[in-house]
Amino acid sequence: MKKYLILSLFFLSGCATNYQPKSIIGNGGFEDIELAPNYFQVVFKGNDATSEEKASDFALLRVSDLMLERDCNTFKVVKHTSNGRSGSVFLPQTQTTNTSAYGYGNSAFGNVTTTTYGGGLLRTYMPRITIEAKCSSEAVDIENGVYDTKFLNRSIKNKYKLKADYKNEIIGFNSHSIFVSMF
């Protein structure tokens, strides 16, 4: 029973995945691979508290970080896919029964009330964004997926109040960052 309660609390904790490399712990994060010189595939996996928009932004942020490392002023998104995972968690149900009885002469009277709490089905969705991008010398053209590397990087970091790049430990701050860093 304790296992289900802990699992339920984990799913209800409400902390979205931070901008971080994917770890063994399973909190989500990004993974990347260079498929050809200056051509990358980035995958960002979020948990059930991470919106599709945030996952997409964090995948783009990782691409811009990689391009900045290579002194690439603009990059072109060649492919952008979203294929998240849906699931369900059954929450435990509890019941409380109250009884009362009294007697009068040769008769007995009683009352029984049962109340049910909790239970039900919690639906979850965990976004997974995959972006393939390459360094580009083209002019910025958002409609055709060509972005200014520095501008996009700064813009996304400002949007989510990220202060440092992922190599400097904690980026976004929440209670899970502290918890995860302790283990």
Disulfide bonds with the S-S distance in Angstrom:
Cys72-Cys135 2.09
